[in-house]
Amino acid sequence: GGDVLSRISHTMGKKEGLQEMQHFASFTLNGLIERLTSESGVPPEQIYEITVAGNLTMMHLLLGIDPEPIAVTPFAPAVSHGLDLRARDLGITIHPEGRAYLFPAIGSYVGGDIVAGLLATALPRGNKLRLFVDVGTNGEIALGSEPRTLSTAAPAGPAFEGAEISCGMRATTGAIEGVQITENTVVLQTIDDAPPVGLCGSGLIDAVAQLYKRGLMDATGRMRSAEELGGKIPGSLASRLITVDGVRAFVLATEEETGGRRILFSQKDVRQLQFAKGSIASGIRVLMKEMGVTPDDLQEVLLAGAFGSYIHPDAARLIGLVPAVPLSRIRAVGNAAGEGAKIALLSYREREAAEAMPARVEYIELSGREDFNDIFMGVLGFPPIDSLP
C-alpha cells in the first residue's frame, strides 16, 4: 500500500499480515544500508549504531507491533517513547551487537520523523515564533518557540502524491513539477527534463496558483470558461480552456507537446487540491488560534520533507496553503527528519533533547474540535491576491 492506512488494513485483514509488513520494513532498511555500504566501502559489520525516524505506524510495523490501535478511537499507540534496541532483533543487518535507536513520537500522527525534524530545526528551543509544516498525505504541523510549542496532524489525503488527480502521478521522470502561465503560453518544468507525462504534487500546487494568478480561476476555485473571459486573454490560452464531459478543464500540455496524450487539469482536480490544502491550512489555523497569534507574528515558515522542498513558496502562499507572510519568511528545509536522525546519531546530548520533545511539545487532536468544520470551510477558497504582503 502507498499509505499507512492501507498497511494497517493489511495487518488486520490477513493472519500473517503483520509479520509480512515487519519483513518488508526491515528488508527496505537493509536495502538502503546495503546501498550506503557499497557506495562508501564500509562493510555492514563495521556499522555499530543506526537511528530510525519515521511515522508511528511504520515504527510499529518495524517493531512487529500491531498498529491497529493507531487507526481507531482513541488513536492510542502501543508505544510512543524512544527505544534503544539490538538492531538484529529488528532484522536489520549491521554489526551483530549493533544498536538501533528509534525516535519517540509526540502523538499518534505526529511521529518520530517530526520529532527529528523539530530537532534539526531547533524550533522548540529558539526564540523566534516559527511554523513547521511537513506537507504530504498526512500534514504534520508544529508552531512555537522556547516558551511554548504546539503540534497537530491534518489528514490531507493523497492529492499531494498525485493520486485522485486526473493526470496525477508520483514525482518520477516526466512528472510536471513546475507550471508557469505567461500572458500567452504555458511553460512546464518536468523531472529529468523529460517530455511531460503527468502532474505530481508540486506541479499541482503551481497549476492552481498560476490559474488563479492569471484570472483563469476565481477565489472560490471555480474555473472560468473561454466564453466568460471573452477577449480578456489571448487565443493561445483561451484554446486551452475546454469542457470534457461537462467538466471544465485546462490543457497543460497538448498531444504535440507530450508526444502522446494531452495532459488536462480539471475542475475536479482543483477541488481535490482545495480539500487537501484546506485540511493543512485548518490545522495551521487551529494552532495559531490556540497560541493566540496572527500571520504577522510568524517570523518564519518552514516547509519540510522531500515534497516541501519542491513547493514554490509563492504558490503555497497564493493558494493559502501557508499563512500570508512575506515570501522572505518562507523557506524549504529539505529532509529535516533525515538531518535530525544524523544529529541524534552523532550527539547523545541531542538524543536526550529528542527524548524530551514529547513532554515539551503539546499535541492538539483535530478530530475532537467543534470549531474544525467552520475553520475548514473558511479556508477552502483562496486568499485575495491583493491582500498578500
C-alpha positions in Angstrom: 0.0 0.0 0.0 1.0 3.6 -0.7 -0.2 5.0 2.7 -0.2 4.0 6.3 -3.9 3.1 6.5 -3.7 0.5 3.7 -0.7 -1.0 5.5 -2.6 -1.1 8.8 -5.5 -2.7 6.9 -3.2 -5.4 5.6 -2.2 -6.4 9.2 -5.9 -6.5 10.2 -7.1 -8.5 7.2 -4.5 -11.2 7.0 -3.3 -13.5 9.7 0.3 -13.2 8.7 -0.1 -9.6 7.6 1.9 -8.0 10.5 4.8 -10.5 10.0 4.9 -9.6 6.3 4.9 -5.9 6.9 7.7 -6.2 9.5 9.7 -8.2 7.0 9.2 -5.5 4.3 10.2 -2.7 6.7 13.4 -4.4 7.7 14.1 -5.6 4.1 13.8 -2.0 2.9 16.1 -0.6 5.6 18.6 -3.4 4.8 18.5 -2.5 1.1 19.3 1.2 1.9 22.1 0.1 4.2 23.5 -2.1 1.5 23.5 0.7 -0.9 25.3 3.0 1.5 27.9 0.5 2.4 28.5 -0.3 -1.3 29.0 3.4 -2.1 31.2 4.1 1.0 33.2 1.0 1.0 32.4 0.4 4.7 31.2 -3.2 5.4 27.9 -3.6 7.3 29.6 -5.3 10.2 31.5 -2.1 10.9 28.2 -0.2 11.5 27.7 -0.1 15.2 24.6 2.0 15.5 21.7 3.4 13.5 18.9 5.9 14.2 15.5 5.5 12.8 13.0 8.3 12.4 9.6 7.5 10.9 5.9 7.9 11.4 4.4 5.9 14.3 2.7 3.4 12.1 5.9 2.5 10.3 7.7 2.3 13.7 5.1 -0.2 14.9 5.5 -2.3 11.8 9.3 -2.3 12.1 8.9 -3.4 15.7 6.4 -6.1 14.7 3.7 -4.5 17.0 0.1 -4.4 15.9 -0.7 -0.8 14.6 -4.5 -1.2 14.7 -5.0 1.0 17.8 -3.5 3.9 15.9 -6.3 3.8 13.4 -9.3 3.7 15.7 -10.6 5.9 18.6 -8.9 6.9 20.9 -5.9 6.5 18.5 -3.7 5.1 21.2 -0.3 3.7 20.1 1.2 0.7 21.8 4.5 2.5 22.2 5.4 6.2 21.6 8.6 6.6 23.7 12.1 6.3 22.2 13.7 2.9 22.1 17.3 1.6 22.1 17.3 -2.0 20.8 19.7 -4.5 19.3 19.4 -4.0 15.5 19.4 -7.7 14.8 16.2 -8.0 16.9 14.5 -5.9 14.2 16.1 -7.9 11.4 18.5 -5.1 10.5 21.9 -6.3 9.2 24.7 -4.4 10.8 27.3 -5.4 13.5 25.8 -8.4 15.4 25.7 -6.3 18.6 24.9 -3.1 16.8 22.2 -0.8 18.3 19.1 0.8 16.8 17.7 4.0 18.3 14.1 4.7 17.4 12.8 8.2 17.9 9.9 8.9 20.2 6.5 10.3 19.0 4.5 13.3 20.1 1.1 12.0 19.1 -0.5 9.1 17.1 0.0 11.0 13.9 3.0 13.2 14.8 5.7 10.7 14.9 9.5 10.3 15.2 10.1 11.8 11.8 8.6 15.1 13.1 10.5 14.9 16.4 13.7 14.5 14.3 12.6 17.5 12.1 12.0 19.7 15.1 15.4 18.6 16.5 17.1 19.6 13.2 15.3 23.0 13.1 15.6 23.6 16.8 12.1 25.0 16.6 11.1 24.3 20.3 14.3 25.8 21.5 14.5 29.0 19.5 13.4 32.5 20.4 11.6 33.1 17.1 7.9 32.1 16.6 8.1 29.7 13.8 5.7 27.4 11.9 6.9 24.0 10.7 4.8 22.2 8.0 5.6 18.8 6.6 3.3 18.6 3.6 2.1 15.1 2.5 -0.8 12.6 2.7 -0.7 13.4 6.4 0.3 17.0 7.0 2.2 17.4 10.3 2.4 20.9 11.7 4.2 22.5 14.7 4.1 26.1 15.9 6.1 27.7 18.6 9.3 28.7 20.2 11.1 28.1 23.6 8.2 29.2 25.8 5.6 27.0 24.2 5.3 24.7 21.1 2.1 23.1 19.8 1.7 20.3 17.2 -1.0 18.6 15.2 -1.6 16.4 12.2 -4.1 17.1 9.4 -5.2 14.3 7.1 -4.7 15.9 3.7 -5.4 12.8 1.6 -3.4 11.5 -1.4 -3.8 14.5 -3.7 -0.3 15.8 -3.0 1.1 12.4 -4.0 -0.7 12.8 -7.4 -3.5 10.3 -6.5 -7.1 11.0 -7.4 -5.9 13.7 -9.8 -7.0 13.0 -13.5 -3.4 13.2 -14.8 -1.7 12.8 -11.5 1.4 10.7 -10.8 4.2 10.4 -8.3 7.3 12.5 -8.6 9.2 10.4 -11.2 10.7 11.0 -14.6 8.3 13.1 -16.8 6.2 14.4 -13.9 5.3 18.1 -14.2 6.8 19.7 -11.1 6.5 23.3 -12.1 4.0 25.3 -14.0 4.2 28.9 -15.3 1.4 30.5 -17.3 2.6 33.6 -19.1 0.4 36.1 -21.0 0.2 33.8 -24.0 1.8 30.4 -23.3 2.3 27.7 -20.7 5.9 26.8 -19.5 6.3 23.4 -17.9 9.2 22.1 -15.7 9.4 18.3 -15.7 11.5 15.9 -13.6 14.7 14.9 -15.6 13.6 17.4 -18.3 11.7 14.6 -19.9 8.5 15.1 -22.0 5.6 15.7 -19.7 3.7 12.5 -18.7 1.5 13.7 -15.8 1.3 16.0 -12.8 2.9 15.5 -9.4 2.2 17.4 -6.1 4.4 20.4 -6.6 3.1 20.9 -10.1 -0.4 20.6 -8.9 0.1 23.5 -6.5 1.8 25.5 -9.2 -1.0 24.8 -11.7 -3.7 26.1 -9.3 -1.7 29.1 -8.2 -1.0 30.1 -11.8 -4.6 29.7 -13.0 -5.7 31.8 -10.0 -3.0 34.4 -10.6 -3.8 34.8 -14.3 -7.6 35.2 -13.5 -8.5 31.9 -15.2 -9.9 30.7 -11.9 -11.8 32.7 -9.2 -11.2 32.8 -5.5 -13.7 30.0 -4.9 -11.7 27.7 -7.1 -14.2 27.8 -10.0 -12.5 27.6 -13.4 -13.6 30.3 -15.8 -14.6 29.4 -19.4 -13.2 31.0 -22.5 -16.6 32.5 -23.3 -16.8 34.0 -19.8 -13.4 35.6 -20.2 -14.3 37.0 -23.7 -11.4 38.8 -25.3 -9.5 39.3 -22.0 -7.0 36.6 -22.8 -5.1 35.7 -26.0 -6.4 32.9 -28.2 -3.5 30.7 -27.3 -4.6 30.5 -23.7 -8.4 30.6 -24.5 -8.0 27.5 -26.6 -6.7 25.6 -23.6 -9.9 26.3 -21.6 -12.1 23.4 -22.6 -15.0 21.3 -21.3 -14.8 17.5 -21.2 -17.9 15.5 -20.3 -19.5 18.6 -18.8 -16.5 19.4 -16.6 -14.2 22.4 -17.2 -10.5 21.8 -17.7 -7.3 23.4 -18.7 -4.9 21.8 -21.2 -1.5 21.9 -19.5 0.2 20.1 -22.4 -1.2 19.2 -25.9 -0.6 16.0 -27.8 2.2 17.7 -29.8 3.9 18.8 -26.6 3.8 15.4 -24.9 4.3 13.3 -27.9 1.3 11.2 -26.7 -1.8 12.0 -24.8 -2.7 15.5 -23.7 -2.4 16.4 -20.0 -5.5 18.0 -18.6 -6.1 19.7 -15.3 -9.8 19.6 -14.4 -12.3 21.4 -12.1 -12.4 18.1 -10.1 -8.7 18.3 -9.7 -9.0 21.8 -8.3 -11.5 20.6 -5.7 -9.2 17.7 -4.7 -6.4 20.2 -4.1 -8.7 22.5 -2.2 -9.7 19.7 0.2 -6.0 18.7 0.7 -4.7 22.2 1.3 -7.8 23.1 3.3 -7.0 20.3 5.8 -3.5 21.5 6.3 -4.5 25.2 6.4 -7.1 24.4 9.0 -4.5 22.6 11.2 -2.4 25.7 11.0 -5.3 28.0 11.9 -6.2 25.8 14.9 -2.6 26.0 16.2 -2.5 29.8 15.7 -5.8 30.2 17.4 -4.6 28.1 20.4 -1.4 30.2 20.5 -3.3 33.5 20.1 -1.1 34.7 17.2 -1.7 36.1 13.7 0.4 35.7 10.5 2.1 39.0 11.3 3.6 37.3 14.4 5.2 34.5 12.4 8.9 35.1 11.9 9.5 32.0 9.8 7.5 29.4 7.9 9.5 26.1 7.3 8.4 23.7 4.6 9.8 20.3 5.4 10.0 16.9 3.8 11.0 15.9 0.3 7.8 17.3 -1.1 8.1 20.5 0.8 11.4 21.2 -0.7 9.9 21.4 -4.2 6.9 23.6 -3.4 7.4 27.1 -4.7 6.8 29.4 -1.6 4.9 32.0 -3.7 2.5 29.3 -5.0 1.9 27.9 -1.5 1.1 31.4 -0.2 -1.1 32.2 -3.3 -3.4 29.2 -2.7 -3.5 29.7 1.1 -1.6 26.5 2.0 0.6 28.6 4.3 -0.3 31.9 6.0 0.1 35.2 4.2 3.5 36.2 5.3 6.3 37.9 3.3 7.9 35.5 0.9 11.3 36.1 2.6 9.9 34.4 5.7 9.1 31.1 3.9 11.9 28.6 3.3 12.3 25.0 2.5 14.3 23.0 5.0 14.5 19.8 2.9 14.7 16.4 4.6 14.6 17.7 8.2 13.8 14.2 9.5 17.0 12.8 7.9 19.0 15.7 9.4 17.6 15.1 12.8 18.4 11.4 12.6 22.0 12.3 11.8 22.2 14.8 14.6 20.9 12.2 17.1 23.4 9.6 15.8 26.3 12.0 16.4 25.3 13.5 19.7 23.9 11.9 22.9 23.0 15.3 24.2 20.8 16.0 21.1 19.3 12.5 21.5 18.3 13.5 25.1 16.7 16.6 23.6 14.7 14.3 21.2 13.6 12.2 24.2 12.4 15.3 26.0 10.5 16.6 22.9 7.1 14.8 23.6 7.0 16.4 27.1 7.8 19.8 25.7 5.5 19.8 22.6 1.7 19.9 23.2 -0.3 17.7 20.9 -3.6 19.1 19.6 -6.1 16.5 18.3 -8.2 18.0 15.4 -10.9 15.3 15.2 -12.5 16.3 18.5 -12.6 20.1 17.9 -16.1 21.6 17.5 -14.6 24.6 15.5 -12.7 22.5 13.0 -15.5 22.3 10.3 -16.1 26.0 10.4 -12.4 26.7 10.1 -12.1 24.2 7.3 -14.9 25.7 5.3 -13.3 29.1 5.8 -10.0 28.2 4.2 -11.2 26.1 1.2 -11.1 29.2 -1.0 -8.1 31.2 -2.0 -7.0 34.5 -0.3 -7.4 37.7 -2.3 -4.2 38.3 -4.3 -4.1 42.0 -3.3 -4.1 41.1 0.4 -0.8 39.2 0.2 2.2 41.1 1.7 
